[in-house]
């Protein structure tokens, strides 16, 4: 089922999954109704950890077909050099960081040219006004609600007001996504602030039953089942 504009979505992040059981766990949340799978790509430079590359996106696409929206979040320096590999691997959307390249306009256009939806992310200290400068090239605006680099961090409450500003800047035809510390205690506040896509990593995959936790977060967010 295609994702409808402004439809509330919980996006389970595989960064927090058990990689020995990745296919099983992703399959479980998809069976529970997840339409998005969030893939955090880190290079050891823009952020300290190193995570995964296009081969993981390709494996997800081959395992689950065209059904899930694969939401690739590039936390890497000079991301414009990795757009084609991730698009070719099966990414549905690719999000870059405003802080990671001086060529934001070019990179967003390249993402669209590669057949993916374009996203721009900002870290907590970056002012939200950057989104107004690239509004025409933008399909998704991502507000980091923790400092990028590690899963399991605590939600930064000050980012709720920032999320609301971002929603005002981009309007209703650009998705607003939040990433970091989204759990039962914070998910409804994020929706009230204007977020429609909510990345949940450790809250989902750190639970005893990831599928059940996904369902509960979806209920709390007001997402349709």
PyMOL commands that set and color helices and strands:
alter all, ss='L'
color gray80, all
select helices_A, chain A and resi 14-16+19-31+54-64+79-89+104-113+130-133+135-137+159-170+187-193+202-205+210-221
alter helices_A, ss='H'
color red, helices_A
select strands_A, chain A and resi 9-13+36-42+69-75+93-97+117-122+140-144+175-179+197-200
alter strands_A, ss='S'
color yellow, strands_A
deselect
rebuild
show_as cartoon
